[in-house]
Amino acid sequence: MKNNTVTIIGGGLAGSEAAYQLLKRGFKVVLYEMRPEVMTPAHKTDYLAEIVCSNSFGSSDPNTSGGVLKRELKLLDSLLLKIGEKSSIPAGHALAVDRELFSKRITEELEKFENLTITRKEITKIPFDSPVIIATGPLTSKELSFSLMKFTGRENLFFYDATSPIVEVSSINREIVFPASRYDRGGEDYLNAPFTEEEYKRFYTELLNAEKVPLKEFEKHLFFEACLPIEELAARGERTLAFGPLKPIGLTDPRTGKMPHAVVQLRQDNLAAEHYQLVGFQTRLTWSEQKRVFRLIPGLEKAEFVRYGVMHRNSYINAPLILNRFFQSKDIKDIFIVGQLSGLEGYVEAIASGLYAGIMMAKHLNNEKLVAPPRSTALGALGYYLENANYKNFQPTKFVFGLLEPPGIKIKDKRDRRRYLSQKAAEQFDFWMKNFL
Ligand SMILES: Cc1cc2nc3c(=O)[nH]c(=O)nc-3n(C[C@H](O)[C@H](O)[C@H](O)COP(=O)(O)OP(=O)(O)OC[C@H]3O[C@@H](n4cnc5c(N)ncnc54)[C@H](O)[C@@H]3O)c2cc1C
């Protein structure tokens, strides 16, 4: 064994799970958590693994993406999932937890380990003298952000997330939406949803009146001219969108032979071919309003949203340039970066990354070969995404079916496809655990 002590910075969801995985494998862990000495704008307590907002960990149904990911975490003995289930409150197929009980129990469980030292202190510099897992989350403190910037390169650490919604291509009405690039340049890279003047006016009015997620105090400085939410742009006047992100210029609707009044362009996601993203639609509309208003776009009447748009404060790195599929730095193998900071989104994804990196750090320090689960599994797909996503337009992701290796056969019905992918994930994960763990 090279070293039997691991430093973990950040005792949130990812850091707490990573600590547990290392502790139970006999490693010593020094966990630095800055609360309550220094609080983030969202946390309220000094517990480890505090949940900052909703108390839901999403679906546990085995044929949903949430269910697939949770199955893998359960098989790998996730402490946070185990305690989540023990602290659960009724919520149908979803796993919802009593937030106070959850974090309190995690803290108590971890404190039982004699090989754990918890130090309540803000870390301001990445330590390079020992193996370290950085798990400081979306609200990583300022000083550490500077140190991270030095490590990743200034341009590869982001401080907010502005993501446009993504829809499933099979739910787009192709009789209305047509493939084309502006002025026929660049092949048929985009799908184009054309508006008549009347359709545009209706969409515009609904967009203006739609309900928005209120800005938190610490997010008030978030918008700048290059990245305004679509509804803010719309508020500047009726034609602003039609001259901006919805400009129709250079596009001809094949149904009419004319330039439409306005156009929403959709671009293919670079890894998940079944997913198309609405270009320039970063938004703070609530998710239910996104579904209602964006379905007024011609051809998207029945759009299935894989992911809704968000705009929020979020520190994350440009993972494809920095990490390999094990959440390990490509340059310095003793450094792992996990959780929201690694470019994942969501509670369960943060737990998953902490768990996976904890196991991989243990293997790395034991000089064992690291073998990733295949891309047809949830953990494999998340690691694959971070390593292979387009670094020029890298955006954080939740685990969704579209990240999995495509099925290789055509399955028309969505539910059948999901069942097939879930089963394949289960088989491949079991094989990986048996042979490579
Ligand atoms: C306001 C807000 C609301 C969110 N709501 C949801 C939601 O409803 N559902 C969902 O699925 N996801 C949500 N997320 C996204 C994400 O899932 C959570 O932020 C999740 O907690 C991320 O886990 P993490 O382990 O990466 O970070 P965290 O759980 O935030 O853990 C990071 C820890 O590091 C500590 N820390 C930071 N800097 C330092 C330092 N320099 N030294 C020592 N300690 C440090 C922090 O105090 C914190 O305890 C939300 C995010 C935010 C910001």
PDBQT file of the ligand as one rigid body, heavy atoms in Angstrom, charges set to zero:
ROOT
HETATM    1  C1  LIG A 501     -29.229  25.961  -3.492  1.00  0.00    +0.000 C 
HETATM    2  C2  LIG A 501     -29.114  24.576  -4.056  1.00  0.00    +0.000 A 
HETATM    3  C3  LIG A 501     -30.224  23.756  -4.121  1.00  0.00    +0.000 A 
HETATM    4  C4  LIG A 501     -30.131  22.451  -4.645  1.00  0.00    +0.000 A 
HETATM    5  N1  LIG A 501     -31.234  21.670  -4.680  1.00  0.00    +0.000 NA
HETATM    6  C5  LIG A 501     -31.160  20.400  -5.136  1.00  0.00    +0.000 A 
HETATM    7  C6  LIG A 501     -32.308  19.558  -5.108  1.00  0.00    +0.000 A 
HETATM    8  O1  LIG A 501     -33.380  19.953  -4.671  1.00  0.00    +0.000 OA
HETATM    9  N2  LIG A 501     -32.191  18.287  -5.585  1.00  0.00    +0.000 N 
HETATM   10  C7  LIG A 501     -31.013  17.804  -6.062  1.00  0.00    +0.000 A 
HETATM   11  O2  LIG A 501     -30.957  16.625  -6.462  1.00  0.00    +0.000 OA
HETATM   12  N3  LIG A 501     -29.903  18.589  -6.098  1.00  0.00    +0.000 NA
HETATM   13  C8  LIG A 501     -29.945  19.867  -5.652  1.00  0.00    +0.000 A 
HETATM   14  N4  LIG A 501     -28.831  20.677  -5.679  1.00  0.00    +0.000 N 
HETATM   15  C9  LIG A 501     -27.617  20.195  -6.344  1.00  0.00    +0.000 C 
HETATM   16  C10 LIG A 501     -26.755  19.165  -5.589  1.00  0.00    +0.000 C 
HETATM   17  O3  LIG A 501     -27.360  17.912  -5.681  1.00  0.00    +0.000 OA
HETATM   18  C11 LIG A 501     -26.486  19.465  -4.139  1.00  0.00    +0.000 C 
HETATM   19  O4  LIG A 501     -25.828  20.689  -4.063  1.00  0.00    +0.000 OA
HETATM   20  C12 LIG A 501     -25.619  18.389  -3.443  1.00  0.00    +0.000 C 
HETATM   21  O5  LIG A 501     -25.555  18.668  -2.094  1.00  0.00    +0.000 OA
HETATM   22  C13 LIG A 501     -24.219  18.301  -4.027  1.00  0.00    +0.000 C 
HETATM   23  O6  LIG A 501     -23.448  17.412  -3.261  1.00  0.00    +0.000 OA
HETATM   24  P1  LIG A 501     -21.878  17.682  -3.036  1.00  0.00    +0.000 P 
HETATM   25  O7  LIG A 501     -21.397  16.628  -2.129  1.00  0.00    +0.000 OA
HETATM   26  O8  LIG A 501     -21.224  17.852  -4.352  1.00  0.00    +0.000 OA
HETATM   27  O9  LIG A 501     -21.817  19.100  -2.320  1.00  0.00    +0.000 OA
HETATM   28  P2  LIG A 501     -22.363  19.526  -0.860  1.00  0.00    +0.000 P 
HETATM   29  O10 LIG A 501     -23.370  18.543  -0.391  1.00  0.00    +0.000 OA
HETATM   30  O11 LIG A 501     -22.737  20.956  -0.959  1.00  0.00    +0.000 OA
HETATM   31  O12 LIG A 501     -21.075  19.366   0.043  1.00  0.00    +0.000 OA
HETATM   32  C14 LIG A 501     -19.974  20.220  -0.056  1.00  0.00    +0.000 C 
HETATM   33  C15 LIG A 501     -19.436  20.474   1.337  1.00  0.00    +0.000 C 
HETATM   34  O13 LIG A 501     -18.158  21.097   1.241  1.00  0.00    +0.000 OA
HETATM   35  C16 LIG A 501     -18.070  22.110   2.235  1.00  0.00    +0.000 C 
HETATM   36  N5  LIG A 501     -17.026  23.054   1.774  1.00  0.00    +0.000 N 
HETATM   37  C17 LIG A 501     -17.089  23.940   0.742  1.00  0.00    +0.000 A 
HETATM   38  N6  LIG A 501     -15.905  24.562   0.601  1.00  0.00    +0.000 NA
HETATM   39  C18 LIG A 501     -15.078  24.082   1.557  1.00  0.00    +0.000 A 
HETATM   40  C19 LIG A 501     -13.725  24.324   1.929  1.00  0.00    +0.000 A 
HETATM   41  N7  LIG A 501     -12.974  25.213   1.275  1.00  0.00    +0.000 N 
HETATM   42  N8  LIG A 501     -13.188  23.646   2.973  1.00  0.00    +0.000 NA
HETATM   43  C20 LIG A 501     -13.927  22.728   3.667  1.00  0.00    +0.000 A 
HETATM   44  N9  LIG A 501     -15.236  22.471   3.368  1.00  0.00    +0.000 NA
HETATM   45  C21 LIG A 501     -15.792  23.118   2.315  1.00  0.00    +0.000 A 
HETATM   46  C22 LIG A 501     -19.478  22.663   2.335  1.00  0.00    +0.000 C 
HETATM   47  O14 LIG A 501     -19.700  23.264   3.584  1.00  0.00    +0.000 OA
HETATM   48  C23 LIG A 501     -20.316  21.406   2.142  1.00  0.00    +0.000 C 
HETATM   49  O15 LIG A 501     -20.634  20.780   3.357  1.00  0.00    +0.000 OA
HETATM   50  C24 LIG A 501     -28.886  21.982  -5.160  1.00  0.00    +0.000 A 
HETATM   51  C25 LIG A 501     -27.771  22.818  -5.115  1.00  0.00    +0.000 A 
HETATM   52  C26 LIG A 501     -27.878  24.099  -4.568  1.00  0.00    +0.000 A 
HETATM   53  C27 LIG A 501     -26.668  24.981  -4.536  1.00  0.00    +0.000 C 
ENDROOT
TORSDOF 0
